[in-house]
Amino acid sequence: MKFICLTLLIISGITYSRSDQYEVVGPADRVFAVAGEDVILPCSVKPNISVVDMRVEWTRPDQKDSLVHLYEDYEDRNTDQIESYRGRTKLNHQELQRGNTSLKLSSVRVSDEGRYKCFIQSKSWYNDVTFDVSVEAVGRPPVITVDGFDDSGGLHLQCESEGWNPEPDLEWLNSEGVSLTSETTETHRNTDGFRVKHTVTVYERDSIIHCRVKLRYHMLETMITSSNKRFNPLRTSVILISAVVVLIGIAGMLIAAFVHKNKELDHLKNENRGMKQEHNRLQKEQSEIKQEHDRLQKEQSEIKQEHDRLQKEKSEIKQECDQLQNKMAINGK
């Protein structure tokens, strides 16, 4: 009995000593991914052993519902997987034989950014590794809008761009490439990334103003030409009056076209009404003709019956005459 216990202790010690040699390793630094592309999240067992019969679990420790991908009992089991990851995660089952449990994540989204945990468990040991994933997203080209003038002749410009991650740098530049100071800045973040909006007032005449958004190695830029040195209320009033006159003219033409179309529509309606009345009249006449035709057919049938009756009477009279003649001939003899 003592020998059996000693043997079990020795085997157990060998097993634990071997399990202490295995380690789950991942990337030394955070993993960078680009939105819309695929990324491989590295994870493996060192030294390399087959993990085909083990449990491989990828999770997001920074989220409540954390399951990203689960491999257990020789197959993927993703019933409880986070909804946003469905159909986008994949383990290479052939690589599992070499201890490679790296996860392929397709069509990366900004919401995929965060902490990931790779957990591997066998019957005798378990280990895990945790690392961060950063997602880089290049947003939409910036849009410049004119936000009016001030009393001193300054032109208010607003530049906005969205869909970036992480937060980009937005700057205004004049035609000489000199940076202009933004007066107001706004930054908002949602599941699609950051939206930035900056405003600036310019006083330069016939100058090209640039709005530039930069993120690491990416840059998008839009420009606008400023053609005012000082705000002229009279000139602006003339422009506004001209614009109003043009709008009134356009409105008049639209109203005239609308009235003309209505007249054409009424004319078509009247024609359609007349055609419908004519159709009803023709249908009525057709019905009367049919009734007259039926009446004539009925009279023709009655005349034929009367003719047949007369023919029958004529035949009977002829028979009676023949009988009388026969009798008279007999009596004369």
C-alpha positions in Angstrom: 0.0 0.0 0.0 2.8 2.4 0.9 4.5 1.5 -2.4 1.3 2.4 -4.4 1.0 5.8 -2.6 4.7 6.5 -3.2 4.3 5.7 -6.8 1.3 8.0 -7.2 3.1 10.8 -5.4 6.1 10.4 -7.8 3.8 10.4 -10.9 2.0 13.5 -9.5 5.2 15.3 -8.9 6.5 14.5 -12.4 3.2 15.7 -13.9 3.2 19.0 -11.9 6.9 19.5 -12.6 6.2 19.1 -16.4 3.1 21.4 -16.2 5.2 24.1 -14.6 7.3 24.2 -17.7 4.4 25.2 -20.0 3.6 28.8 -20.5 1.0 30.7 -22.5 2.7 33.6 -24.3 1.4 36.5 -26.3 2.7 39.8 -27.8 5.1 41.8 -25.7 3.4 45.1 -26.6 -0.1 46.1 -27.6 -1.4 44.9 -31.0 -2.2 47.6 -33.6 -5.1 46.9 -36.1 -6.6 49.0 -38.9 -10.4 49.3 -39.1 -11.9 47.3 -41.9 -8.9 45.0 -42.2 -8.1 41.6 -40.6 -5.7 41.1 -37.7 -4.1 38.1 -36.0 -4.1 38.2 -32.2 -1.0 36.2 -31.2 -1.1 33.5 -28.6 0.7 30.1 -28.2 2.0 27.6 -25.7 5.8 27.4 -25.0 7.3 24.9 -25.4 5.1 23.8 -28.4 2.7 21.1 -27.5 -0.6 20.1 -29.1 -3.6 21.8 -27.6 -6.2 19.9 -29.7 -7.7 18.3 -26.6 -7.5 21.4 -24.4 -9.8 24.3 -23.7 -8.9 27.5 -25.6 -10.8 30.6 -24.5 -10.5 34.2 -25.8 -12.3 36.8 -23.7 -12.6 40.6 -23.2 -11.9 41.1 -19.5 -12.9 44.8 -19.8 -16.5 43.8 -20.8 -19.4 42.2 -18.9 -20.3 39.7 -21.6 -16.7 38.8 -22.4 -16.6 35.7 -24.6 -14.9 36.3 -27.9 -14.2 32.7 -29.0 -14.3 29.3 -27.3 -12.7 26.0 -28.4 -13.5 22.9 -26.3 -14.0 19.2 -26.8 -12.4 19.4 -30.3 -14.7 22.0 -31.7 -15.7 25.7 -31.6 -18.5 26.5 -29.1 -19.6 30.1 -29.6 -23.1 30.0 -28.4 -22.4 32.6 -25.7 -20.1 34.7 -28.0 -20.4 38.5 -27.9 -22.9 39.4 -30.7 -20.6 41.9 -32.4 -18.0 39.1 -32.9 -20.3 36.5 -34.6 -18.8 35.3 -37.9 -15.6 37.3 -37.4 -13.4 35.1 -35.3 -11.5 32.0 -36.4 -8.9 29.5 -34.9 -6.6 27.6 -37.2 -7.3 24.0 -36.0 -4.3 22.7 -37.8 -2.1 25.1 -35.9 -3.5 23.8 -32.6 -1.4 20.7 -33.0 1.7 23.0 -32.8 0.4 24.9 -29.8 -0.6 28.0 -31.8 -3.9 29.4 -30.6 -3.7 32.7 -32.3 -7.1 34.2 -33.2 -7.9 35.7 -36.5 -10.3 38.7 -36.2 -11.9 39.8 -39.5 -13.2 43.2 -40.6 -11.8 45.0 -37.5 -14.1 47.7 -35.9 -13.3 50.6 -33.6 -15.4 48.8 -30.9 -12.9 45.9 -31.0 -10.3 48.1 -29.3 -9.6 47.0 -25.7 -8.0 44.2 -23.6 -8.0 40.6 -24.7 -7.2 37.4 -22.7 -6.0 34.1 -24.1 -6.7 31.3 -21.7 -5.6 27.6 -22.2 -6.5 24.7 -19.9 -5.7 21.0 -19.9 -6.6 18.4 -17.4 -3.4 19.0 -15.4 -2.5 22.7 -15.9 -3.8 26.1 -17.1 -2.3 29.4 -18.0 -3.2 32.7 -19.7 -1.9 35.9 -21.2 -3.5 39.3 -21.4 -2.6 42.2 -23.8 -4.2 45.3 -25.4 -5.4 45.9 -28.9 -5.5 49.4 -30.5 -7.6 50.0 -33.6 -6.7 52.8 -36.0 -9.4 54.2 -38.2 -9.0 56.8 -40.9 -12.1 59.0 -40.9 -13.9 61.0 -43.6 -12.4 64.0 -45.3 -12.9 67.2 -43.4 -15.8 69.5 -44.4 -15.5 73.3 -44.2 -18.6 75.4 -43.8 -19.0 79.2 -43.7 -20.7 80.2 -40.4 -21.2 83.9 -41.2 -19.3 87.2 -40.6 -18.7 89.4 -37.6 -18.9 93.2 -37.3 -15.2 93.6 -37.9 -15.2 91.9 -41.3 -14.0 88.5 -40.1 -15.2 85.3 -41.8 -16.2 82.5 -39.5 -15.2 79.1 -40.7 -16.1 75.7 -39.3 -14.3 72.4 -40.1 -15.6 69.0 -39.1 -14.5 65.4 -39.6 -15.6 62.1 -38.1 -14.9 58.4 -38.0 -11.3 58.6 -36.6 -9.6 56.5 -34.0 -7.7 57.4 -31.9 -8.5 61.1 -31.7 -6.8 62.9 -34.6 -5.2 66.4 -34.7 -7.1 69.1 -36.6 -5.4 72.3 -37.6 -6.0 75.4 -39.7 -3.4 76.7 -42.0 -3.2 79.9 -44.2 -1.9 80.0 -47.8 1.6 80.3 -46.5 1.3 77.2 -44.3 1.2 79.1 -41.0 -0.9 77.5 -38.4 -4.0 79.4 -37.3 -5.4 79.2 -33.8 -8.7 77.5 -33.4 -11.2 79.5 -31.4 -13.5 76.6 -30.4 -12.9 72.9 -30.4 -15.3 70.0 -29.9 -14.6 66.3 -29.7 -17.2 63.5 -29.4 -16.7 59.7 -29.4 -19.1 56.9 -30.3 -18.8 53.3 -31.5 -17.6 54.6 -34.9 -14.7 56.6 -33.5 -14.0 60.3 -32.9 -15.7 63.3 -34.4 -13.8 66.6 -34.2 -15.0 70.1 -35.0 -12.9 73.4 -34.9 -13.8 77.0 -35.7 -11.6 79.9 -36.8 -12.1 83.5 -37.9 -10.1 84.8 -40.8 -9.5 88.4 -42.0 -7.3 87.8 -45.0 -8.4 88.8 -48.5 -8.2 86.3 -51.4 -6.4 83.7 -49.2 -6.6 80.0 -49.3 -7.4 78.5 -45.9 -6.6 74.8 -45.3 -8.2 72.5 -42.8 -6.0 69.5 -42.1 -6.8 66.3 -40.0 -3.8 64.1 -39.1 -3.4 60.7 -37.4 0.0 59.1 -37.3 0.9 58.5 -41.0 -2.5 59.5 -42.4 -3.6 63.0 -43.4 -6.8 64.4 -45.0 -7.1 68.0 -46.1 -9.8 70.4 -47.4 -9.3 74.1 -48.5 -11.5 77.1 -49.1 -10.8 80.6 -50.6 -11.5 83.6 -48.4 -12.3 86.7 -50.5 -13.3 89.3 -47.9 -11.0 91.8 -46.2 -13.7 93.7 -44.3 -17.4 93.0 -43.9 -19.5 95.4 -46.0 -23.1 95.6 -44.7 -24.4 97.4 -47.8 -22.8 95.0 -50.2 -24.1 92.1 -48.2 -27.6 93.7 -48.2 -27.5 94.0 -52.0 -26.4 90.4 -52.3 -29.2 89.3 -50.0 -31.8 91.4 -51.8 -30.6 90.0 -55.2 -30.8 86.5 -53.7 -34.3 87.2 -52.5 -35.4 88.6 -55.9 -33.9 85.5 -57.6 -35.7 83.2 -55.2 -39.0 85.1 -55.7 -38.5 84.8 -59.5 -37.9 81.1 -59.2 -40.9 80.8 -56.9 -43.0 82.6 -59.4 -41.9 80.3 -62.2 -42.6 77.3 -60.1 -46.1 78.6 -59.2 -46.8 79.4 -62.9 -45.7 75.9 -63.8 -47.8 74.5 -61.1 -50.9 76.4 -62.2 -50.3 75.4 -65.9 -49.9 71.8 -64.8 -53.2 72.0 -62.8 -55.0 73.5 -65.9 -53.7 70.6 -68.0 -54.7 68.2 -65.4 -58.2 69.7 -65.2 -58.5 69.6 -69.0 -57.5 66.0 -69.0 -60.0 65.3 -66.3 -62.8 67.0 -68.3 -61.8 65.0 -71.4 -61.8 61.8 -69.4 -65.2 62.7 -67.9 -66.6 63.4 -71.5 -65.2 60.1 -72.8 -66.7 58.3 -69.9 -70.1 59.9 -70.5 -69.9 59.0 -74.2 -68.9 55.5 -73.3 -72.0 55.2 -71.0 -74.2 56.6 -73.8 -72.9 54.1 -76.3 -73.4 51.3 -73.7 -77.0 52.5 -73.2 -77.7 52.5 -77.0 -76.1 49.1 -77.3 -78.4 47.9 -74.5 -81.5 49.4 -76.3 -80.5 47.9 -79.6 -80.1 44.5 -78.0 -83.5 44.8 -76.4 -85.0 45.8 -79.8 -83.2 42.8 -81.4 -84.7 40.5 -78.7 -88.2 42.0 -79.3 -87.9 41.4 -83.0 -86.7 37.9 -82.5 -89.7 37.3 -80.2 -92.1 38.7 -82.8 -90.5 36.7 -85.6 -90.9 33.6 -83.4 -94.6 34.4 -82.9 -95.2 35.0 -86.6 -93.5 31.7 -87.4 -95.8 29.9 -84.9 -98.8 31.6 -86.4 -97.7 30.6 -89.9 -97.2 27.0 -88.8 -100.7 27.1 -87.2 -102.3 28.4 -90.5 -100.4 25.9 -92.5 -101.8 23.2 -90.2 -105.3 24.5 -90.6 -104.9 24.8 -94.3 -103.8 21.2 -94.4 -106.8 20.1 -92.4 -109.2 22.1 -94.6 -107.6 20.5 -97.7 -108.1 17.1 -96.2 -111.8 17.8 -95.4 -112.3 19.1 -99.0 -110.7 15.9 -100.4 -113.0 13.8 -98.3 -116.1 15.7 -99.5 -115.1 15.4 -103.1 -114.7 11.6 -102.6 -118.1 11.3 -101.0 -119.7 13.3 -103.9 -118.1 11.2 -106.5 -119.4 8.1 -104.8 -123.0 9.4 -104.6 -123.0 10.5 -108.2 -122.3 7.0 -109.3 
